[in-house]
Amino acid sequence: MQIQDHNIGTFYQVARERDFARKFQFRVSELTVAGGIAMTPTDLIYAETLALPGKQINNIPVPYMGVNFNVPGVVSYPGSAGYKVTFRCDKDYNLRSRMEDAMTRIFDIDTSSGGYSVPSYDSVLTLTLMNKRGAGTRVYTLRGVYIQSLDDEQLDIKDTGNVQMISTTIAYQYWTVEPVRQTVTGRDTPGQ
């Protein structure tokens, strides 16, 4: 095994070649939630903050002669029951209205009924990570999405014009990830 010199010059060279991802390099390109509400970028889906979803392989300890051996078990998605997303609100509150409608379709307080069954595979939140040039590099798709909660949104007559936010908690079943394939001179290559 060859050990390279690790110094400032090496770090700078590698950092220049590889660069670093920035926290703002993402877009939500699709949000279709249980209740049959589909939202696209023309609906002004502009996520302000969210997190890359987590994934965990559950550990199963197997004792043998006083030693616990760790064996990988099934997968789980730790944040799937309460995935927080904050959206910028459009001027007519259309995005919030559509989220409220989706929640009403799941459970309607007037009829005490609704579509509170397992969300469909097509209920998705699609998150695209982007590079410095604005090209997608990886696409995360959360499957079986529904709006679990809409937070109270503070209004203030004394405000100076800040953009209103919509704070939501979304639940999902699992997620998948794919690299974005870019076509360069007829060849498919991983996103740059």
C-alpha positions in Angstrom: 0.0 0.0 0.0 1.4 3.3 -1.1 1.0 6.3 1.2 0.8 9.6 -0.4 2.0 12.8 1.2 -0.9 14.6 2.8 -0.1 18.3 2.9 -1.6 21.6 2.0 -0.5 21.4 -1.6 -2.0 17.9 -2.1 -5.2 19.0 -0.4 -5.4 22.1 -2.6 -4.8 20.1 -5.8 -7.4 17.5 -5.0 -9.9 20.2 -3.9 -9.4 22.1 -7.1 -10.0 18.9 -9.2 -12.9 17.5 -7.2 -14.4 20.7 -5.7 -17.1 20.5 -3.0 -20.9 20.3 -3.1 -22.8 23.2 -1.9 -25.9 23.0 0.3 -28.1 25.0 -2.1 -27.4 22.7 -5.1 -30.8 20.9 -5.2 -34.2 21.2 -6.6 -37.5 19.4 -6.0 -38.8 18.6 -9.5 -42.0 16.7 -8.6 -44.3 16.3 -5.7 -47.3 13.9 -6.2 -48.9 13.1 -2.9 -51.5 10.6 -1.7 -54.9 12.1 -2.3 -54.2 12.5 -6.0 -52.6 15.9 -6.0 -49.7 16.3 -8.5 -47.5 19.4 -8.3 -44.8 20.3 -10.9 -42.4 23.2 -11.2 -45.1 25.2 -12.9 -46.9 25.2 -9.5 -43.9 26.9 -8.0 -42.5 24.1 -5.9 -39.5 25.8 -4.5 -38.1 24.0 -1.5 -36.2 26.2 0.8 -34.8 23.5 3.1 -34.9 19.7 3.4 -32.4 16.9 4.1 -31.0 14.1 2.0 -33.0 11.1 3.2 -31.3 8.6 5.5 -31.0 4.9 5.2 -30.0 2.2 7.7 -29.1 -1.4 7.7 -30.3 -2.9 10.9 -27.7 -4.7 12.9 -28.3 -8.2 14.3 -25.9 -9.3 17.0 -25.0 -13.0 16.9 -23.3 -14.2 20.1 -20.8 -17.0 19.8 -18.4 -18.0 22.6 -18.7 -14.7 24.4 -18.2 -12.5 21.3 -21.1 -10.6 19.6 -20.7 -10.8 15.8 -22.5 -8.1 13.9 -24.6 -9.4 11.0 -26.4 -7.0 8.6 -30.2 -7.3 8.6 -33.0 -5.6 6.8 -33.1 -2.0 5.7 -35.0 0.8 7.4 -35.5 4.5 6.6 -35.2 6.4 9.9 -36.7 9.7 8.8 -39.5 8.3 6.7 -42.2 8.9 9.3 -41.4 12.6 9.7 -39.5 14.1 6.8 -39.4 17.9 7.1 -39.6 20.2 4.1 -39.9 23.9 4.0 -41.3 25.4 0.8 -41.5 29.0 -0.4 -45.1 30.0 -0.7 -46.5 31.4 -4.0 -48.4 34.7 -3.8 -51.9 33.1 -4.0 -51.1 30.3 -1.5 -51.8 27.7 -4.3 -49.2 25.3 -3.0 -50.5 25.3 0.5 -54.1 25.0 -0.8 -53.2 21.9 -2.8 -51.5 20.4 0.2 -54.6 21.1 2.3 -56.7 19.5 -0.4 -54.5 16.4 -0.4 -54.8 16.0 3.4 -58.6 16.4 3.1 -58.8 13.7 0.5 -57.0 11.4 3.0 -59.4 12.2 5.8 -62.4 14.5 5.4 -63.6 15.9 8.7 -67.0 16.6 7.3 -67.7 13.0 6.3 -65.3 11.2 8.7 -64.1 9.3 5.7 -61.4 9.4 3.1 -58.6 7.6 1.2 -56.5 6.6 4.2 -55.0 3.6 2.6 -51.4 2.8 1.7 -50.1 5.6 -0.6 -49.5 4.5 -4.2 -46.1 3.9 -5.7 -46.7 7.0 -7.9 -47.0 9.3 -4.9 -43.4 10.7 -5.0 -41.2 13.5 -4.0 -38.3 13.8 -6.5 -35.2 15.6 -5.4 -32.4 16.3 -7.9 -28.8 17.2 -6.7 -27.1 19.6 -9.1 -23.6 20.6 -9.9 -22.2 24.1 -10.3 -23.4 24.3 -13.9 -27.0 23.5 -12.9 -27.0 20.0 -14.4 -28.5 17.2 -12.3 -26.1 14.6 -10.9 -28.2 12.3 -8.7 -32.0 11.9 -8.4 -33.6 10.8 -5.1 -37.2 9.6 -5.4 -39.2 9.2 -2.1 -42.0 6.7 -2.8 -45.4 6.4 -1.1 -45.5 10.1 -0.1 -48.3 11.8 1.8 -48.5 15.1 3.7 -48.5 14.2 7.3 -48.7 17.7 8.7 -48.7 21.4 7.8 -47.3 23.7 10.5 -48.8 26.9 11.6 -47.5 29.7 9.5 -47.0 33.0 11.3 -48.4 36.1 9.6 -47.3 39.6 10.8 -48.8 42.9 9.8 -45.5 44.7 10.8 -43.4 42.5 8.5 -41.2 44.2 5.9 -42.0 41.8 3.0 -40.3 38.5 3.8 -41.3 35.6 1.6 -43.9 33.4 3.4 -42.8 29.8 4.0 -44.8 26.5 4.2 -43.4 24.1 6.7 -44.5 20.5 6.1 -43.9 17.1 7.4 -44.1 14.4 4.8 -44.1 10.7 5.4 -42.9 8.2 2.8 -42.2 4.4 2.6 -38.7 4.2 1.1 -36.5 6.0 -1.4 -34.4 5.1 -4.4 -31.5 6.9 -6.0 -30.1 7.0 -9.6 -27.3 8.9 -11.2 -28.3 11.3 -13.9 -27.1 10.2 -17.3 -25.8 12.9 -19.6 -25.3 12.3 -23.3 -22.0 13.5 -24.6 -21.2 12.9 -28.3 -23.6 10.0 -28.4 -22.3 8.2 -25.2 -24.0 8.0 -21.9 -21.7 9.1 -19.1 -22.3 9.8 -15.4 -23.5 13.3 -14.7 -20.6 15.9 -14.5 
